[in-house]
Amino acid sequence: MGNAVRNVAKLSLMTGLLLTGCGGSTPVPAALEPPGIEASTRALVASLGEWKSGKRGPGGMIAGKPAVGIVDSSRTDRPLIGFQVAGSLGVQDKARAFVVTLELESPRETRTARYLVLGQDPLWVFAQEDFERVLHWEHAMTPAQKDQKAESSRAASNVGS
């Protein structure tokens, strides 16, 4: 997980720096244009299909033309037994946003999630939460890290008591 997320973070940082640029009227390279609706939908469905078939890693690549990169840390938590792409929310910050209904197992639950697809080749499929983490230089914490953080917070609050 670590390498895939770090690589995506680096890619996103470089893309962000290129997108913010210096302004002016320089045309945006095609690679930085938002992906088309059909290609985005196919990439999202391929990504979710991989999860449904049992491939639950938080990141990876699906070979093809275009290739599809996946960044979705929630995949490791629970199996996906079904999904429905509810529709596109349009283009937001060079990414195409989608609403998806996920049917999860263990325990069984239906949840609505938001995904972003960006790039051209590869197309990157991000769970909204992971996209925001990358933008803020954060990462999903392991249970051990969560326990350590809680313990550190308790210890800090007891200092001077």
C-alpha positions in Angstrom: 0.0 0.0 0.0 2.7 2.5 1.0 4.5 2.6 -2.4 1.3 2.9 -4.4 0.0 5.7 -2.3 3.4 7.5 -2.3 3.6 7.2 -6.1 0.1 8.5 -6.5 0.9 11.4 -4.1 4.0 12.3 -6.2 2.0 12.1 -9.4 -0.7 14.2 -7.9 1.7 16.8 -6.6 3.4 17.1 -10.0 0.0 17.4 -11.6 -1.1 20.0 -9.1 2.0 22.1 -9.7 1.4 21.9 -13.4 -2.2 22.9 -13.0 -1.6 25.9 -10.9 1.3 27.1 -13.0 1.8 30.8 -13.6 -1.5 31.6 -15.2 -1.6 33.3 -18.6 -3.2 32.0 -21.8 -1.0 29.0 -22.4 -3.2 26.1 -23.7 -3.7 23.2 -21.3 -1.9 20.0 -22.5 -4.4 17.2 -23.4 -3.0 15.1 -20.6 -4.3 17.7 -18.1 -7.7 17.9 -19.6 -10.5 16.2 -17.7 -11.2 12.7 -19.1 -14.2 12.1 -21.3 -17.4 10.6 -19.7 -17.2 7.3 -21.6 -13.6 6.6 -20.7 -14.1 7.7 -17.1 -17.1 5.5 -16.7 -15.3 2.5 -18.2 -12.3 3.1 -15.8 -14.6 3.4 -12.8 -16.5 0.2 -13.7 -13.2 -1.6 -14.3 -11.8 -0.5 -10.9 -14.9 -1.5 -9.0 -15.1 -4.8 -11.0 -11.6 -5.6 -9.8 -12.7 -5.0 -6.2 -15.8 -7.1 -6.7 -13.7 -10.0 -8.1 -11.7 -10.1 -4.9 -8.8 -7.9 -5.7 -8.9 -5.8 -2.6 -5.5 -4.0 -2.6 -5.7 -0.2 -2.0 -4.0 0.6 -5.2 -2.7 -0.8 -8.4 -2.9 -0.7 -12.2 -5.2 -2.4 -14.7 -3.4 -2.9 -18.0 -5.2 -1.6 -21.0 -5.5 1.3 -23.4 -5.8 3.5 -21.5 -4.3 1.9 -18.4 -6.3 2.5 -15.2 -4.7 3.4 -11.8 -6.6 2.7 -8.7 -6.3 4.6 -5.3 -9.0 3.4 -2.9 -7.9 2.5 0.7 -11.5 1.4 1.6 -11.2 -1.7 -0.6 -9.0 -3.5 2.0 -11.7 -3.2 4.7 -14.6 -5.3 3.3 -15.5 -7.3 0.2 -17.6 -5.6 -2.5 -20.6 -7.8 -3.6 -22.2 -5.3 -6.0 -22.2 -1.7 -7.2 -24.2 0.7 -9.3 -22.8 3.8 -10.9 -25.5 6.3 -10.1 -24.1 9.0 -12.5 -21.6 11.7 -13.2 -21.5 14.9 -11.2 -19.6 16.6 -14.0 -16.1 17.9 -14.0 -14.5 19.3 -10.9 -10.9 20.6 -10.8 -9.9 18.6 -13.9 -11.4 15.4 -12.6 -14.8 13.8 -13.4 -16.8 13.0 -10.3 -19.2 10.1 -9.9 -21.7 8.9 -7.3 -21.6 5.1 -6.8 -23.8 2.9 -4.6 -21.7 0.1 -3.1 -23.0 -3.2 -1.7 -20.5 -4.3 1.0 -20.2 -7.6 2.9 -19.0 -8.3 6.5 -21.3 -6.8 7.7 -23.7 -6.4 4.8 -24.3 -2.7 4.1 -25.3 -0.4 1.2 -23.3 2.8 1.1 -23.1 5.8 -1.3 -19.6 6.8 -2.2 -18.0 9.4 -4.4 -15.2 8.7 -6.9 -13.0 11.0 -9.0 -11.4 10.0 -12.4 -8.6 12.1 -13.7 -5.9 11.9 -16.4 -5.9 10.5 -19.9 -3.5 7.5 -20.0 -3.4 6.3 -17.4 -6.8 7.2 -16.1 -6.7 7.4 -12.2 -9.7 6.3 -10.2 -9.6 7.8 -6.7 -12.0 7.3 -3.8 -12.9 10.9 -2.8 -11.4 10.4 0.7 -8.1 9.2 -0.8 -8.0 12.1 -3.2 -8.4 14.5 -0.3 -5.7 12.8 1.7 -3.3 13.1 -1.2 -4.1 16.8 -1.6 -3.4 17.4 2.2 -0.4 15.0 2.3 -2.2 12.6 4.6 -2.6 8.8 4.6 -5.0 6.3 6.0 -3.7 5.2 9.4 -3.3 1.5 10.4 -5.1 0.4 13.6 -1.7 0.3 15.3 -1.1 3.9 14.3 -4.5 5.0 15.5 -3.9 3.3 18.9 -0.5 5.0 19.1 -2.0 8.4 18.3 -4.7 8.0 20.9 -2.2 6.9 23.5 0.0 10.0 22.7 -3.0 12.3 23.0 -3.9 10.8 26.4 -0.3 11.1 27.6 -0.1 14.7 26.4 -3.4 15.6 28.2 -2.1 14.1 31.4 1.1 16.2 31.5 0.7 18.9 34.1 -2.2 17.2 35.7 
